[in-house]
């Protein structure tokens, strides 16, 4: 049977790599591109802060072309929506019928994706969906994928966790109120080795620095969060 033509929405982190592995193992999809969003000024991805040249190295090792969607440096939700719709229409014209994501249980995020993509005739696929954080991180650790911590919340794990490997020992060391998979933003990673890669992805970490971001909450209020970033090179 013909495979389903799809695009994978790539962040470069653990959940993204984990979901891509699941999608590839299913043998259902012809994944023609890894779609990633970057800040058009910094040329880095949003929360993982991975520079485009490292995202390119990941894509080259995986063997799937990278498709970059440039976002305005201080754009809003409408700007993001417009940029993603343009990308979706581009791939729809190429015969893509499915967009694959690495979400787990954030229903509002999945609903948003479906509301935006369904009118274009594109179906949302979530290979990790419906599992608990504990189940997902345990499956990740058994998968052979390797990741390094590159972003943390300043009032949580702080800069001491930057550069640590995502291992079972790291997960066991997390505070009791920390989601084991970092689903509340406690930490983000870069995935750089394992079954989806032909060879390990080369990168280095500079001196961590702190940045603050205003996040719009579900009730419409704005809250400022401060994060440590690893300065990936």
N, C-alpha and C positions, 0 to 999 in steps of 0.2 A: 504494500500500500504506500501511496505517496505520503511523505511527511508533511506536517503542518508548518507552513512558513511563519516564522516568528522572529521577534526582536526581544532581546534580553535587556532589561533596565539595570545597568551595572553601576554600582557605587565603589567597587574595589575592596569592600570590606567582607567580613566573615559571612554574614547572612546572604549577601549577594553571591559569593562564591559557592556557598552551601546549596542555595537554590539552583544555581547554574549546574552544579554537579548532579542534582536530582533530575533536572530537566534533560540533561545529556544521557543519564542512565536510563531514562524512560524510553529513549529512542523514538519518541513521537515527533520531535521537532527538527526542522531545518532552520537553525538559528543563524540569520544572515548578518546580524550586527549586535554589538554591545553598545547600547545607548547610554550616554552619561551626560550629566549636566555640570557645567563649570562656571565659575565667576569669570566673566569676560575680561575683567581687569587683572585679577590675580592669576588667572589660568589654573585655578585649583578647584577641586570639588568642594561642596559646601561644608558638611560636617566632618568628613574624613580628612579634608584638606590635602588631598593627594594631587600633586602637580600633573598636568596633562602628559608630560613625557613619561612619567611612571605608569599612568593609566595606559599609555600606548605600549609600554613594555609588557604589562599584564595581558593586553589583547593579543600581542604578537605571540606570547608564550602559549596562550589558550588556542590561538589559531582562528579567531573570529575578529573581523574588522571593528575598530572603534568608531562610533559616530558621536561627535561632540555637539551638544546643544549649549550655546553660549547664553548665559543669563546676565541681565543688567546687574551691576555691582550693588545697587541699592533698590532693586526691583521689588515689586509687591506680588501678591498671589495672582493678580490678573496678568502680570508680565510673564510669570512662570507658566500659567495656563495657556497663554497665547503661543509661547515658544514650544511647549510640548504638543499643542494641537498642530502646529506647523510641521513638526517632526513626524507626528502620527499620520498626517495626510501624505507626507512624502513616502512613508513606508507602505501605506495603504495602496498607493499608486504602483508600488513594486510587488503587490500581491500578498502582503503580510496581513494575516487575519488574527494573530494573537500577540499580545505583549506579556512578557513574563517578569514577575517581580519577586523580591525576597521578603515580603511581609509575613508576619506570623499570626497576630491576632488583633491588630489595630483596625477595628471595623470601620471607623470613620475614614481612615486612609484608603481602605479598599473600596468603600462606597464612592469616595471622591474619584478614584481611578475609573471605576465602572461608569459613573455618570459622565465623565469626559470622553471615554473611549467607545462606549456602546453606541452612541449616535453615529460614530464613524465606521461602525461595523467591525470593531476590533474587540476581541474577547480578552479579559484579564485572566491570567493563569498565576496561581500562587502555590508553588511546590511545597512550601513549608507550612502552609496554612493549617490552623486548628490544633497545633501542638502547644504544649506549655513551654515556657522558657527553659525549664529544666530538661525537658525532653529534647528540645532543639540543640541546646549547648552540648548535651551528652552525645547526641548523634554527630554533631560537628567534630567533637574530640575523637570519635571513633572513625571518622571519614578519611583521615590522613591529610586533610587540609591543614596548613600552618598559617598563623596570623600573629601580628604584633600590635600591641596597644599603641594608638597614635593620638587619641583625643580622650580627655576625661573632663568631668565636671570639677570646677575648682573647689566647690564646697562638698565634694564627695571623695573620690579616690585621689584627686589632686595630681600634682606633677610627678609624684613618686612612682606612679604606675606606668608612666610613659616609657615605652621601650621594652616593657615586659612581654614575654611570649604568652599567648593565650593557651594555657595548659590546664590540666585538671587541678594542679596545685594552685594556680592562680584563681580559678573559680572557687575552690575551697577556702581561699584566704579572704574572699569578699565579705564585707560586713553583712549582717543579717538582713538589713533593710535594702540591700543592693540587689537588683534583678540579676540573676546569674548570666543572662544573655545581654545585659545592658539595654533592655527595652525601654527604660525610662531616660535614656541618654547618658547613663552613668559612664559608659566608655564606648569608643569606636575603634575599629581596627583596620589594618591593611592586610589583605591575604596575599601571600607571595610564593607559596609552594603547595604541592599536593597533586592529586589525580587529574585535575583539569589543566595543569600546566605542563608543557613539554620540558621546561627547565625552570629553576628558581628565578624569581624576578629580583633584579638588583635594585637596591635603594639604600639610602643612608638617612640617619636622623640627626638633625642639628640640635641646637639648644632650645628646649621647650619655651614657648611664650604664651601668655594669657591674652585672651580676647573676649569681649563681651558682645552678646547678641540679644536683641529684643525679639521675643517670641510671643506670638498672639495665641492666647489660650482659648479653650473651647467656649468660655463665657464672653469672649470678645475683649477681655482685658489684655494689657501688654505687661509682660514680666521680663526682666533682664536676667540672663543667665551668663555666667562667666565660665569659659572652658580653657583648658590647657591644650595646646597643639604642639605636635612633635617637630614641626619644620622639616617635613620629608623632602629629601633631595634625590 
